[in-house]
């Protein structure tokens, strides 16, 4: 998806940045948030479930917020290629 928003000469770099951000969130932020949530809510077994639900809701919100822009960029790309 990132290829639609950046110039051709920057596509590789932009894809690498997106992959790096996803890596940081998945392997850096998530393991740190589980004990923080468990400590704040004084629960131990369901902290991973709470984090999964919150992450899912955040993902849904982010996808919905960018959907219009993505469809607009995709239609402009189709017009450009035709």
C-alpha positions in Angstrom: 0.0 0.0 0.0 2.8 2.4 0.7 3.9 2.2 -2.9 0.8 4.3 -3.9 1.8 7.2 -1.8 5.5 7.6 -2.5 7.5 8.4 -5.7 9.0 5.5 -7.6 12.6 6.2 -6.5 11.6 6.0 -2.8 9.4 2.9 -2.8 12.1 0.6 -1.4 13.0 2.9 1.4 9.4 3.6 2.3 8.6 -0.1 2.4 11.6 -0.7 4.7 10.5 2.1 7.1 7.0 0.6 7.3 8.3 -2.9 8.0 10.6 -1.4 10.6 7.8 0.3 12.4 5.7 -2.8 12.3 8.6 -4.8 13.7 9.1 -2.3 16.5 5.5 -2.3 17.5 5.2 -6.1 17.4 8.4 -7.1 19.1 9.2 -4.0 21.1 6.0 -2.4 22.3 3.6 -5.3 22.7 5.8 -7.4 25.1 6.3 -4.3 27.3 2.6 -3.4 27.4 1.4 -6.8 28.7 3.1 -6.5 32.2 2.2 -2.8 32.3 -1.5 -3.6 31.7 -1.4 -6.5 34.2 0.2 -4.3 36.9 -2.2 -1.4 36.4 -5.3 -3.5 36.4 -4.1 -6.0 39.1 -4.8 -9.0 36.9 -2.4 -11.6 35.6 -4.1 -14.0 33.2 -6.1 -11.7 31.0 -3.6 -9.0 30.2 -2.7 -10.6 26.9 -6.4 -10.8 26.0 -7.0 -7.2 26.9 -4.0 -6.1 24.8 -5.2 -8.2 21.9 -8.7 -6.6 22.0 -7.3 -3.1 22.3 -4.9 -3.7 19.4 -7.7 -5.1 17.3 -9.9 -2.1 18.0 -7.0 0.3 17.2 -6.3 -1.5 14.0 -10.0 -1.3 12.9 -10.0 2.5 13.7 -6.8 3.1 11.7 -8.0 1.1 8.7 -11.3 2.9 8.6 -9.7 6.3 9.0 -7.4 5.7 5.9 -9.9 3.8 3.7 -11.1 6.9 1.8 -7.6 8.1 1.1 -6.5 4.7 -0.1 -9.4 4.3 -2.4 -8.8 7.7 -3.8 -5.1 7.0 -4.4 -6.0 3.6 -6.0 -8.5 5.2 -8.4 -6.0 7.9 -9.4 -3.4 5.2 -10.0 -5.8 3.2 -12.2 -6.5 6.4 -14.2 -2.8 7.1 -14.6 -2.1 3.5 -15.8 -5.0 3.5 -18.3 
